[in-house]
């Protein structure tokens, strides 16, 4: 293991540590599983509102990601379940990536996906229940505010009581609720790293989320800002190489396939229906930057000719190619998510050292701990 500095220099290791087959595969499978569940349930939500399958496919394709509100309550519930399923898959896969990264940093480069899966089966409760507990607590505070509003409707006493108790406890509780909302979003990112490195239970994981932000706020947000910047640059670089690979395929294969390849490729892009905002995020160096993969007048290797009266075999080939494009896109996205998961592990190790003077990397590798437990059992 290379020297760990326990400062900002360690954050720059995230892209290299993330570029690992077992981590990328773990994050990719987790994201793919979550997105498929989200996709299916979102389609069901649209169907329950009366939309036809052909209409949904024509307008949303594989990426129904922009509309988060539905006209009926049951459609909204179905959509929320799909969204929660994707978040659960993210938390599970991120914890597995964090665990693999942590064991690698301690010197065990052979810690496998199977070992990480065994770990998550044992420690899934704090991974899922920590953010859930914070969300429930926040909802209870919001409900308390609604109840206060109802009490405030009481003639004379309601208005006077609301004014008297506005600073304490109403305003104080509202400040805490706002802080709690920040901790909730932090916990979604940080919980996998906390559980993977310390094996804490739910309550202690929540305490560590509060403690980390409270004691090291500027470091935590500065490090995460740097991590987001590094992840964005890394995604663009990988997107660039994928883009070059596609252009090379088009150039070499079109020598003999000619317009046939152009027709299939064009139709596959039409099936893709990737929202422009998402496409721009992955094809530009930074938001608002003029450095873009699409700046070339002929980025794909040949002129795109939009044709809609293709033979059936061409349409089937285009659909299969579209799925290939989606998988490539998900690989690029998974690399960015792996950088985030790896970076959160690095950040928590650094901040744990800063706030508690505890070097988590001095813990024995998981394999040695398991062997020690077996000997105790004997």
Secondary structure by P-SEA (a helix, b strand, c coil): ccccccccccccccccccccaaaaaaaaaaaaaaaaaaaaaaaaaaaaacccaaaaaaccccccccccccccaaaaaaaaaaaaaaaaaaaaaaaaaaaaaaaaaaccccccaaaaaaaaaaccccccaaaaaaaaaaaaaaaaaaaaaaaaaccaaaaaaaaaaccccaaaaaaaaaaaaaaaaaaaacaaaaaacccccaaaaaaaaaaaaaacaaaaaaaaaaaaaaaaaaaaaaaaaaaaaaaaaaaaaacccaaaaaaaaaaaaaaacccaaaaaaaaccccccccccccccccccbbbbbbccccaaaaaaaaaaaaaaaaaaaaaaaaaaaaaaaaaaaaaaaaaaaaccccccccccaaaaaaaaaaaac
